[in-house]
Amino acid sequence: MIPTNLSSKGQITIPKQFRQRMKLTGRRRVTVEQLRDGTIMIRPVRSILNLAGTISLKRSLLPAQQERREAQEALAKEKGGNRN
């Protein structure tokens, strides 16, 4: 247990070792919840931005024009094949 201070404005400082462990940096949002036993729980708010770079693609992304052209060509082939 690490002691910390409560300011006159009701603010607390989260000790450095906890901020590092929780990967909390300045301006990061957290939620505060009081459990039934009176324990106060602080959790970092998860953001979709935290997921950036976690998804790997099996193929590289194509420029929009090339993607559109390939889709049109595939559609034309499909329509041409249905005529027979």
C-alpha positions as CSV (number, residue, x, y, z in Angstrom):
1,M,0.0,0.0,0.0
2,I,1.4,3.4,-1.0
3,P,0.0,6.5,0.7
4,T,-1.0,9.6,-1.3
5,N,-2.5,12.9,-0.5
6,L,-6.0,14.3,-1.1
7,S,-6.0,18.0,-2.1
8,S,-8.4,20.6,-0.8
9,K,-10.2,20.2,-4.2
10,G,-10.7,16.5,-3.6
11,Q,-8.0,15.5,-6.1
12,I,-5.5,12.6,-5.5
13,T,-2.2,11.9,-7.2
14,I,-1.9,8.4,-8.5
15,P,1.6,7.2,-7.5
16,K,4.1,7.0,-10.3
17,Q,4.6,3.2,-10.2
18,F,0.8,2.7,-10.6
19,R,0.7,5.2,-13.5
20,Q,3.5,3.3,-15.2
21,R,1.9,-0.1,-14.6
22,M,-1.4,1.1,-16.0
23,K,0.2,3.1,-18.8
24,L,-1.5,6.3,-17.7
25,T,-0.2,9.5,-19.1
26,G,-1.3,13.1,-18.8
27,R,-4.8,13.8,-20.0
28,R,-5.7,10.1,-20.1
29,R,-9.3,9.5,-18.9
30,V,-10.1,7.0,-16.1
31,T,-13.3,5.8,-14.5
32,V,-13.7,5.8,-10.7
33,E,-16.1,3.3,-9.1
34,Q,-16.9,2.5,-5.5
35,L,-17.5,-1.1,-4.7
36,R,-20.0,-2.4,-2.1
37,D,-17.2,-2.8,0.5
38,G,-16.2,0.8,0.1
39,T,-13.1,0.1,-2.1
40,I,-12.5,2.7,-4.8
41,M,-11.5,1.3,-8.2
42,I,-9.8,3.4,-10.8
43,R,-9.6,2.0,-14.4
44,P,-8.3,3.5,-17.6
45,V,-10.9,4.3,-20.2
46,R,-10.3,2.2,-23.2
47,S,-10.3,3.9,-26.6
48,I,-10.6,2.6,-30.1
49,L,-7.3,4.4,-30.7
50,N,-5.6,2.0,-28.3
51,L,-6.2,-0.7,-30.9
52,A,-4.2,1.1,-33.7
53,G,-1.7,-1.3,-35.2
54,T,-3.0,-4.4,-33.5
55,I,-4.6,-5.8,-36.7
56,S,-2.4,-7.2,-39.4
57,L,-3.6,-7.5,-42.9
58,K,-3.0,-10.5,-45.1
59,R,-2.6,-8.3,-48.1
60,S,-1.5,-4.7,-48.5
61,L,-4.2,-2.1,-49.0
62,L,-4.7,-0.9,-52.5
63,P,-5.2,2.8,-53.5
64,A,-9.0,3.5,-53.7
65,Q,-8.9,3.9,-57.5
66,Q,-7.2,0.6,-58.0
67,E,-9.5,-1.2,-55.6
68,R,-12.5,0.3,-57.5
69,R,-11.1,-0.6,-60.9
70,E,-10.5,-4.2,-59.8
71,A,-14.0,-4.5,-58.3
72,Q,-15.5,-3.2,-61.6
73,E,-13.4,-5.7,-63.6
74,A,-14.5,-8.6,-61.4
75,L,-18.2,-7.5,-61.7
76,A,-17.8,-7.2,-65.5
77,K,-16.4,-10.7,-65.7
78,E,-19.2,-12.0,-63.5
79,K,-21.9,-10.4,-65.7
80,G,-20.1,-11.6,-68.8
81,G,-20.1,-15.2,-67.5
82,N,-23.8,-15.1,-66.7
83,R,-24.7,-14.5,-70.4
84,N,-23.6,-17.9,-71.6
